[in-house]
Amino acid sequence: MNIKKIILTLLILILIGGGLYFFFTRNKETAPVSNDTTDTTEVTKPEDVMEQKPYTVIGQSVEQRPIEAYRFGTGEKTIVYVGAMHGGYEWNSALLSYDLIDYLTANPTRIPENVSVVVIPVANPDGLARVVGTSERFEATDAPQFNFADEVSIDDPVVAGRFNAHKVDLNRNFACKWQPRAVWRSYDVNAGTAAFSEPESAALRDFFLAENPVGVIFFHSASNGVYTSFCGDDPLPGTVQLLDAYSKASGYTRYDDYPYYEVTGDAADWLSTEGIPAITIELATHTAVEWDKNLKGFEAVLKLYSK
């Protein structure tokens, strides 16, 4: 009797096991198979990768154009060059700045290990765009060939490019003897509602104070010379050294003051109140960049600060 029970139990177990096997095997064979071969790994598309720019943006103009700063070298002594403070009226100062950028890009070893160079090619992008049609890089052939006579009309479209979009002369908007009405040639010009009232001059101020450069060189045109900076007191010793080095190397006439008319709110003069040496290079014309002369001046400045 026990043997029969055992055999019966075994038969029942075999039947149950076979049924389970058939059930699971059938489900496995009939289960849907995905034909989706899509790789779910996240892929970064080229358009998602931000293009690395060779410059940083230190501020925006009135019309929201960027003010760009190109940096070269890694030394602790920073030299800053600034072009086109007077926008399209002095468009050749922007081209000279871009030529300097090209030179430093092609010749990085010319910069001493203890020196960094920053070039701000266009300090007044709205004024430049008003004359040449862009605040970015351009060619001399894109700029209007204007008869820059000694007597100019302040209403001329090219002259209007001297000012920012608020019609303010940025080089009268800095905190050295600032006054709301300033002078350019024989004209009264708008110097803003207060020192640093304009976004362009405020951006330069913040950059200079954060950077604390050993020297600043502004490119202008066209008073043909190298000009010092001071704000009531004598020029800084460092300014005198910078002025001497650039003028001797370049061949530009050295000026220890600005002899033509009183200038208020000047950027270089304000820097002297912050203890930062600064000079102004005035090109001889409003069209040529005078590269050979300025390259010699640039090399002399590198040598001065390499010590």
LUMBAVO-84380 format. One record per residue (C-alpha): residue in three letters; z, x, y. Coordinates in steps of 0.05 Angstrom, whole numbers, plus 5000, padded with zeros to 4 digits. Each point is the difference from the previous one (the first is absolute). Example, Ala and Ser with C-alpha at 12.3 -4.5 7.8 and 13.67 -1.06 7.14 Angstrom:
REM LUMBAVO-84380
   r    Z    X    Y
 ALA 5156 5246 4910
 SER 4987 5027 5069
REM end
This chain:
REM LUMBAVO-84380
   r    Z    X    Y
 MET 5000 5000 5000
 ASN 5016 5056 5047
 ILE 4933 5033 4985
 LYS 4963 4936 5019
 LYS 5038 4996 5066
 ILE 4983 5073 5015
 ILE 4927 4990 4984
 LEU 4997 4936 5042
 THR 5034 5035 5058
 LEU 4950 5058 4996
 LEU 4941 4951 5000
 ILE 5027 4965 5061
 LEU 5009 5066 5037
 ILE 4929 5022 4981
 LEU 4972 4934 5026
 ILE 5039 5005 5065
 GLY 4980 5073 5010
 GLY 4927 4985 4987
 GLY 5001 4943 5050
 LEU 5030 5043 5054
 TYR 4951 5056 4986
 PHE 4941 4952 5005
 PHE 5027 4969 5064
 PHE 5011 5066 5038
 THR 4936 5032 4974
 ARG 4958 4941 5021
 ASN 5031 4999 5070
 LYS 4987 5074 5008
 GLU 4927 4993 4981
 THR 4988 4941 5046
 ALA 5040 5025 5060
 PRO 4956 5006 5063
 VAL 4977 5071 5016
 SER 4994 5018 5073
 ASN 4933 5030 5020
 ASP 5027 5021 5068
 THR 4992 5075 5004
 THR 5020 5004 5072
 ASP 5043 5061 5016
 THR 5062 4973 5034
 THR 5018 5068 5029
 GLU 5000 4995 5076
 VAL 4943 5042 5028
 THR 5000 5025 5071
 LYS 4933 4984 5030
 PRO 4968 5049 5050
 GLU 5004 4948 5055
 ASP 5075 4994 4988
 VAL 5012 5073 5014
 MET 5013 5013 5073
 GLU 4956 5054 5028
 GLN 5041 5060 5020
 LYS 4990 5012 5074
 PRO 4999 5070 5031
 TYR 5044 4976 5057
 THR 5061 4958 5016
 VAL 5003 4944 5051
 ILE 5052 5012 5053
 GLY 4989 4936 5038
 GLN 4953 4945 5023
 SER 4962 4988 5064
 VAL 5003 4937 5041
 GLU 4941 4973 4960
 GLN 5033 5023 4934
 ARG 4956 5060 4988
 PRO 5036 5057 4963
 ILE 5022 5064 5033
 GLU 4988 5053 4946
 ALA 5033 5067 4990
 TYR 4970 5053 4954
 ARG 5048 5052 4973
 PHE 4985 5069 4974
 GLY 5048 5052 4972
 THR 5072 4994 4980
 GLY 5037 5048 5046
 GLU 5062 4982 5040
 LYS 4966 5014 5068
 THR 4955 4942 5019
 ILE 4944 5005 5051
 VAL 4969 4935 5023
 TYR 4931 4989 5031
 VAL 4984 4934 5034
 GLY 4931 4975 5021
 ALA 4971 4940 5037
 MET 5061 4980 5039
 HIS 4949 4973 5049
 GLY 4958 4967 4947
 GLY 4925 4994 5009
 TYR 5000 5030 5070
 GLU 5018 5067 4966
 TRP 4966 4988 4933
 ASN 4984 5075 4992
 SER 5075 5013 4993
 ALA 4999 4957 4937
 LEU 4940 5038 4973
 LEU 5035 5066 5012
 SER 5061 4973 4961
 TYR 4955 4980 4942
 ASP 4968 5068 5000
 LEU 5069 5031 4995
 ILE 5015 4954 4941
 ASP 4936 5023 4966
 TYR 5018 5072 5012
 LEU 5070 4993 4971
 THR 4974 4961 4940
 ALA 4951 5056 4985
 ASN 5047 5057 5016
 PRO 5071 4981 4978
 THR 5020 5072 4990
 ARG 4993 5013 5075
 ILE 5067 4965 5010
 PRO 5060 5046 4992
 GLU 5052 4981 4948
 ASN 5052 4984 5053
 VAL 4954 4954 5040
 SER 4975 4929 4995
 VAL 4944 4971 5043
 VAL 4993 4926 5017
 VAL 4938 4974 5034
 ILE 4999 4931 5033
 PRO 4927 4993 5017
 VAL 5003 4933 5037
 ALA 5062 4981 5039
 ASN 4965 4942 5035
 PRO 4957 4967 4946
 ASP 4986 4936 5040
 GLY 4974 5040 5059
 LEU 4956 5041 4954
 ALA 4972 4939 4965
 ARG 4983 4968 5066
 VAL 4952 5057 5015
 VAL 4972 5025 4933
 GLY 5008 4937 4960
 THR 5052 5026 4950
 SER 5068 5031 4999
 GLU 4981 5039 4937
 ARG 4959 5064 4996
 PHE 4934 4999 5037
 GLU 4944 5046 5021
 ALA 4984 5024 5070
 THR 4935 4962 4996
 ASP 5040 4936 4992
 ALA 5034 5010 5068
 PRO 4968 4980 5066
 GLN 4971 5056 5041
 PHE 5035 4985 5065
 ASN 4989 5036 5066
 PHE 5070 5027 5009
 ALA 4995 5017 5074
 ASP 5059 5020 5042
 GLU 5000 4931 5031
 VAL 5005 4946 4947
 SER 5011 4925 5004
 ILE 5062 4975 4967
 ASP 4960 4937 4983
 ASP 4950 5038 4958
 PRO 5002 4979 4926
 VAL 5009 5072 4976
 VAL 5055 5013 5050
 ALA 5034 4936 4976
 GLY 5005 5033 4932
 ARG 5052 5047 5031
 PHE 5052 4944 4995
 ASN 5030 4962 4942
 ALA 4988 4926 4986
 HIS 5054 4982 5051
 LYS 4961 5041 5052
 VAL 5057 5050 5002
 ASP 4989 5075 5009
 LEU 5039 5027 4941
 ASN 5008 5068 5031
 ARG 5039 4967 5056
 ASN 5046 4961 4953
 PHE 5049 5054 4978
 ALA 5070 5010 5027
 CYS 4990 5056 5050
 LYS 5003 4975 5071
 TRP 4971 4934 4975
 GLN 4980 4948 5051
 PRO 4962 4934 4990
 ARG 4941 5022 5043
 ALA 4974 5070 4988
 VAL 4941 5041 5025
 TRP 4936 5022 4968
 ARG 4953 5036 5047
 SER 4999 4955 5062
 TYR 5017 4937 4961
 ASP 5064 4963 4987
 VAL 5007 4987 4926
 ASN 5045 4956 4958
 ALA 5056 5041 4968
 GLY 5029 4942 4960
 THR 5061 4956 5011
 ALA 5048 5057 4981
 ALA 4998 5068 4969
 PHE 4976 4993 4928
 SER 4982 4927 5011
 GLU 4935 5011 4961
 PRO 4999 5003 4923
 GLU 4957 5063 5001
 SER 5047 5041 5044
 ALA 5061 4973 4963
 ALA 4969 5021 4934
 LEU 4988 5070 5026
 ARG 5070 5004 5028
 ASP 5031 4980 4934
 PHE 4956 5049 4962
 PHE 5016 5058 5045
 LEU 5075 4987 4999
 ALA 5001 4994 4924
 GLU 4956 5061 4990
 ASN 5030 5045 5053
 PRO 4939 5046 5003
 VAL 5002 5071 5025
 GLY 4939 4987 5043
 VAL 4954 4943 5020
 ILE 4928 5008 5026
 PHE 4964 4942 5033
 PHE 4924 5000 5004
 HIS 4971 4969 5063
 SER 4937 5005 5043
 ALA 4974 5023 5047
 SER 5043 5042 5048
 ASN 4981 5065 4964
 GLY 5063 5038 4988
 VAL 5067 5007 4964
 TYR 5057 4964 5036
 THR 5075 5008 4995
 SER 5053 4945 4996
 PHE 5065 4988 5036
 CYS 5040 4943 5028
 GLY 5032 5022 5064
 ASP 5028 5065 4972
 ASP 4964 5064 4981
 PRO 4957 4999 4938
 LEU 5036 5014 4934
 PRO 4996 5073 4977
 GLY 4965 4975 4938
 THR 4948 4963 5043
 VAL 4986 5064 5039
 GLN 4989 5038 4934
 LEU 4954 4946 4973
 LEU 4961 4996 5065
 ASP 4992 5075 5002
 ALA 4977 5006 4928
 TYR 4948 4944 5004
 SER 4971 5020 5067
 LYS 4993 5073 4984
 ALA 4967 4987 4932
 SER 4954 4944 5022
 GLY 4979 5025 5068
 TYR 5020 4936 5036
 THR 5031 5009 5068
 ARG 5075 4994 4998
 TYR 5034 4951 5047
 ASP 5075 5002 5013
 ASP 4997 4932 5034
 TYR 4951 4943 5009
 PRO 4971 5013 5070
 TYR 4957 4939 5010
 TYR 5048 4941 5011
 GLU 5069 4978 4979
 VAL 5005 4977 4927
 THR 5057 4956 4977
 GLY 5016 4976 4930
 ASP 4962 5056 4966
 ALA 5010 5011 4925
 ALA 5004 5076 5002
 ASP 5049 4998 5058
 TRP 5045 4950 4963
 LEU 5001 5046 4939
 SER 5029 5055 5044
 THR 5060 4955 5014
 GLU 5011 4997 4924
 GLY 4997 5076 4995
 ILE 4932 4999 4966
 PRO 4948 5050 5026
 ALA 4934 4966 5018
 ILE 4934 5018 5033
 THR 4936 4963 5018
 ILE 4930 5027 4985
 GLU 4949 4971 5048
 LEU 4929 5009 4974
 ALA 4947 5020 5051
 THR 4957 4938 4990
 HIS 5005 4930 4971
 THR 4949 5014 4945
 ALA 5009 5070 4969
 VAL 5058 5019 4954
 GLU 4997 5075 5017
 TRP 5018 5016 4928
 ASP 4997 5076 5003
 LYS 5048 5004 5058
 ASN 5049 4951 4970
 LEU 4998 5032 4931
 LYS 5022 5065 5032
 GLY 5056 4963 5035
 PHE 5020 4965 4936
 GLU 5003 5066 4961
 ALA 5043 5030 5055
 VAL 5049 4942 4995
 LEU 5005 5010 4924
 LYS 5015 5073 5011
 LEU 5052 4984 5054
 TYR 5040 4955 4953
 SER 4991 5041 4937
 LYS 5052 5049 5024
REM end
